Amino acid sequence: MNPEIRKVNEFIDVLDPTAETTVRQEKTATGLDDLNGKVIGLVDNRKPNFDIFLERVEKALCQRFQFAKVVRLKKGGTGATVPLTPEEMGQLAPVCDAVVYGISD
């Protein structure tokens, strides 16, 4: 046996860095059969040119559907990582049947 090679009977602990997960069942919102006569919310995330994109989305939707009302909201924080505040949600949730909320660069 080569004197440089030795059999070592040592063990190491292998740690699993992943966190335990829990599975929750969530009920998703039911989809709308039709947008005609509905109130739609449009959220501007304030990123550069998103307002232009959102105007085009609104125009395309208005050509296809007859909305009761369009509610526009300019988000207080900029970007996708800044969520809507409870106050902003409160402006949309009670009155809107559907909301267009997107991100783009």
N, C-alpha and C positions, 0 to 999 in steps of 0.2 A: 504494500500500500504506500502510496506517495505520502511522505511525511507532511506535505503542504495541505493535504486534503484530510479533514477530520469530520467525522460524523457528529453532528450536534443535535442533541435531543432537547431543543428548546422550542417553546411555542410562543406565538405572538397573539395578542388580542386584535381582532379585526373589528373595527367599529363601523356601524352602518350610519351614515350621516343624514339619511332621509328621515323626515318627520313622519309620525303616524298620521294617517289621513282618516277622515270621517266622511262617510257618504251621506249626503242629505238629499232627500227627494223634494224638489221644488216644482210647484205648479206654474206652468208658463201661461202667459196671457193668451186668451183665445184670439185668433185672428179676426179681422173684419172681413165680411163678405163683400162689402162695397164701401167706397170712400165718399160716394155722393151724399151730400147733406151732412157730412161730418165736419167737425172742427179739427184742423190739423195744426200742429205746432212745428215751427222751424227754428232750430237752434243754431246760431252763428257762433262758432268756437273761437272767433277772432284771429285765426291764423291768416297770414297773408293770402289774399285772393279767395278765401273761403266764402266771403260774402258774394262774390261774383258767381261762384259755383252754386251756392244756395239759391240765388236769383234764378239761375237756369233750371234748377230742379223744380222750383216753385212754378215757373212758367210751363214746364213740361207737364207737371201734375195738374195744373189748372186747365190745360188744354184737354185733359182726359177726364177730369172729375169736376163736379160742381160742388165746391165746399160751402158749408154754411158760413165759415169764417176761417181765416188764416191768422194764427197768432205767431208773431215773430219775437224771438228773445235773443239778445246778444249776451253771451255768457260773460260773467264777471272775470273769471280767470282765463288765461290764454293757454291753449293746447289741450291735448288729449289727456294728459296726466292730471289736470285740474278738473275734478268733477263738478257737476252742478251743485250749488248750495241748496240747503233745504228751502230757502226763500225762493230760489229760482224754480225748484221742483214744484213749490206751492203755486207758482204762477201758471204752470202748465198742467199739472195733474188734474185739478178739479174741472178744467174747461176743455181739455183736448181729448179727442177720441184716438188720435195717433200723433206721434211726434217723429220728425226726421232729425236725427242727431248723428252727425258723422264727423269724421276727421279727415283731413287731407293736407298735403304739402304741395 
